[in-house]
Amino acid sequence: MQPHNEASELSDLALLTQIAAHSTGAMEVFYKRHASAVYAFSYRRMADAALADEVTNDTLLQVWHSASSFAQQSSPKTWLLGIAKNKSLDALRTRGRANAREQDTSDEDQQAFADTAPGAYAQLLAKQQGSHLSECFDKLPPEQRSCMHLSFVDGLTLAEIARVMGIPANTAATRIHHAKRKLRECMECIFGKGEVL
Amino acid sequence: MNTPDMERAQHLIPGLLKKTLGNDDSEWMAHFLNTLRAQGGSVWTEFEQEMAWVERTQQHLTQTSPVFDTQAGWQRMQGRMDAATEKVIVSAPAALSRPRSVVQWVKSQFRARVDKSIRWWQKPAVAALASAMIVGQMGLLAAVVRYYYNIETQSAIVAPASGEKGLPDSITLAVVFKDNATLKQVHQLLGSVQAQVVGGPGAIGVWEIAIPKDRLNEAIKVFGDSKIVESAAPQ
């Protein structure tokens, strides 16, 4: 079933107003507009498809229940991703994975990314450059990965990223800076300087 | 070259490429790029390279983002929304049809707390203790009643039952005590001659006092000399 045409032309804010009045049509439009972004963000954060799927619906169900509490202090998408971030954290904690996956969140993290095992270079060259980018991206600490995803994929500003993550804007900037540096280093380690992408 | 403007511009590149920047940021970025392009040189070249890197990385991350089945997700979502709505509809009338009074609420709270806090043996123990206390109270009450009853009987010097009148080997005297006689004086007087009250007092205040036969004369003399006896004579 396609969402109602009238609702599909509404802004996110207008949709949230209708969702607060429990309009299923408005909810459907909002869901289909943002579910993919929520899923991608959750997946990048948790690297677990099933968990990301669950978090996506948990997040949007939260919107269904508490749309009336949206205070308009940020954009609807920023508010939505903020809920997704908290739901992801809850899901990780519930499954006891939080410590394992979130332990290295320091911005000053100097974790080495290069795989120095013999034969690694030859194996990596055989793969597509893009897949290596994904590998390097997945090796980033979760908090840096989340900030970079929000910036590069969702196109959020520093202020919006800071709001979603519940951190100061300077911290968000620092995390993105380190994430970009590590990503470059990782790719250069694989392909050599100047050959990256 | 890392000036504050350059850092700001670098952070705005993803939003510029995604076309998600607000009006203010878009205008500022357009002005910055025009200025930088006009300056040319290595700074502009480096910035162009940065933009190109961000664009390729951005495209790749977007393309490799995991695919979400929106339609299937929405169907599951509808199920959860319906379930949540039904839950509200079902629970609301139940809550309205059985309004709980404050007393009921307090009782339930008290019962819940008591049930949680006490152990299995404490209930019968408390019951036994309460029973013992009730029995004790009854006994105490009976003792108090008996005490006051005795005082009344002693002060009136109630005569023994009629069957006990006329003790063997005794003679009964009819005695009238003076109004100001005390119980203590009466007991002392009777005890001095081993006399016992066997009846009375009658309508005119006559007591029947049994005196051992061998002490009759002595008793009559003692009663006659006593200050508390009005008259004493054999019946």
Interface residues (C-beta under 8 A of the other chain):
Chain A: H22 T24 M27 E28 Y31 K32 A35 S36 Y39 A40 Y43 R44 A49 A52 D53 T56 N57 L60 L61 W64 H65 G130 S131 L133 S134 F137 H149 S151 F152 V153 D154 G155 L156 T157 L158 A173 I176 L183 R184 V196 L197
Chain B: E7 H11 L12 P14 G15 L17 K18 K19 T20 L21 G22 D25 W53 V54 R56 T57 Q58 H60 L61 T62 Q63 T64 S65 P66 V67 F68 T70 G73 W74 R76 M77 Q78 R80 M81 A84 T85
